[in-house]
């Protein structure tokens, strides 16, 4: 474990490291962040999230049509995204509507797509 005393004795740049002691990501936090990014590691899920970022919500049938996916395959991915709190579901009778869970999801997705040069989201 790195302490301030150890930093002074064993560190090449203690003035750079000292302010960071205790502020780095824990193993548990790193696992949670990696699991979140794992969601985007699947091209189908990335396409679903990008499509949902273009609008306020879409029903499963419209989203399947838009992305040329089967309803059952799409539903499987949406269930996984919902379980990980990345999308929300609203039911109106037998129709299920999906939307991005919050602006954090929208921003992470937009940053990832901007990095690749892809269109990000709807214009405000």
C-alpha positions as CSV (number, residue, x, y, z in Angstrom):
1,X,0.0,0.0,0.0
2,X,1.3,3.4,-0.9
3,X,1.5,5.9,2.0
4,X,2.9,9.4,2.1
5,X,6.1,8.1,3.9
6,X,6.6,5.4,1.3
7,X,6.0,7.9,-1.5
8,X,8.8,10.1,-0.2
9,X,11.2,7.1,0.1
10,X,10.4,4.9,-3.0
11,X,8.8,7.3,-5.6
12,X,10.6,9.1,-8.3
13,X,8.2,12.0,-8.4
14,X,6.6,12.3,-5.0
15,X,5.2,15.8,-5.7
16,X,3.2,14.3,-8.6
17,X,2.1,11.2,-6.7
18,X,1.4,12.5,-3.2
19,X,-1.8,14.4,-4.1
20,X,-3.2,11.2,-5.8
21,X,-2.8,8.9,-2.8
22,X,-6.2,7.6,-1.8
23,X,-7.9,9.0,-4.9
24,X,-7.3,6.2,-7.4
25,X,-10.0,3.7,-8.4
26,X,-10.4,0.8,-6.1
27,X,-10.5,-2.8,-7.4
28,X,-14.2,-2.9,-6.9
29,X,-14.7,0.5,-8.7
30,X,-12.5,-0.7,-11.5
31,X,-14.5,-3.9,-11.9
32,X,-17.8,-1.9,-12.0
33,X,-16.4,0.6,-14.6
34,X,-15.1,-2.3,-16.7
35,X,-18.5,-4.0,-16.6
36,X,-20.2,-0.8,-17.7
37,X,-17.8,-0.4,-20.7
38,X,-18.4,-4.1,-21.5
39,X,-21.9,-3.1,-22.5
40,X,-20.5,-1.0,-25.3
41,X,-18.2,-3.8,-26.4
42,X,-21.0,-5.5,-28.3
43,X,-21.7,-3.9,-31.7
44,X,-25.5,-4.6,-31.5
45,X,-25.8,-3.0,-28.1
46,X,-23.8,0.0,-29.3
47,X,-26.2,0.4,-32.2
48,X,-29.2,0.1,-29.9
49,X,-27.9,2.8,-27.6
50,X,-27.0,5.1,-30.5
51,X,-30.5,4.7,-32.0
52,X,-32.1,5.5,-28.6
53,X,-29.8,8.5,-28.3
54,X,-31.5,10.0,-31.3
55,X,-34.9,10.2,-29.8
56,X,-36.7,10.3,-26.5
57,X,-38.0,6.6,-26.7
58,X,-38.8,3.9,-29.2
59,X,-41.0,0.8,-29.0
60,X,-39.4,-2.6,-29.5
61,X,-41.0,-3.2,-32.9
62,X,-39.8,0.2,-34.3
63,X,-36.3,-0.2,-32.9
64,X,-36.1,-3.7,-34.4
65,X,-37.2,-2.3,-37.8
66,X,-34.8,0.6,-37.6
67,X,-31.8,-1.6,-36.8
68,X,-32.9,-4.6,-39.0
69,X,-32.9,-6.9,-36.0
70,X,-35.3,-9.6,-34.9
71,X,-37.6,-8.7,-32.1
72,X,-36.5,-11.6,-30.0
73,X,-32.8,-10.8,-30.5
74,X,-33.4,-7.1,-29.8
75,X,-35.5,-8.0,-26.7
76,X,-32.6,-10.1,-25.3
77,X,-30.2,-7.2,-25.7
78,X,-32.7,-4.7,-24.2
79,X,-33.2,-7.0,-21.2
80,X,-29.5,-7.0,-20.6
81,X,-29.3,-3.2,-21.0
82,X,-32.2,-2.8,-18.6
83,X,-30.7,-5.1,-16.0
84,X,-27.5,-3.0,-16.1
85,X,-29.6,0.3,-15.7
86,X,-28.5,1.6,-19.1
87,X,-32.0,1.8,-20.5
88,X,-35.4,2.2,-19.0
89,X,-38.7,0.5,-20.1
90,X,-42.1,2.0,-20.1
91,X,-45.1,-0.3,-20.9
92,X,-48.3,1.0,-22.5
93,X,-50.6,-2.0,-22.7
94,X,-48.7,-4.7,-24.6
95,X,-46.2,-2.2,-26.1
96,X,-42.8,-1.7,-24.5
97,X,-41.0,1.6,-25.0
98,X,-37.3,1.9,-24.3
99,X,-35.2,5.0,-23.6
100,X,-31.7,5.8,-22.4
101,X,-31.6,5.6,-18.6
102,X,-30.1,9.1,-18.1
103,X,-27.8,11.8,-19.4
104,X,-24.7,9.9,-18.2
105,X,-25.4,7.2,-20.7
106,X,-25.9,9.7,-23.4
107,X,-22.7,11.5,-22.6
108,X,-20.5,8.3,-22.4
109,X,-22.0,7.1,-25.7
110,X,-21.5,10.5,-27.4
111,X,-17.9,10.6,-26.2
112,X,-17.3,7.1,-27.6
113,X,-18.9,7.9,-30.9
114,X,-17.1,11.3,-31.2
115,X,-13.8,9.4,-30.7
116,X,-14.7,7.2,-33.6
117,X,-16.1,10.0,-35.8
118,X,-19.7,8.6,-35.8
119,X,-22.9,10.7,-35.4
120,X,-23.7,11.0,-31.7
121,X,-27.2,12.0,-30.9
122,X,-30.2,14.2,-31.7
123,X,-29.6,17.9,-32.1
124,X,-31.0,20.0,-29.3
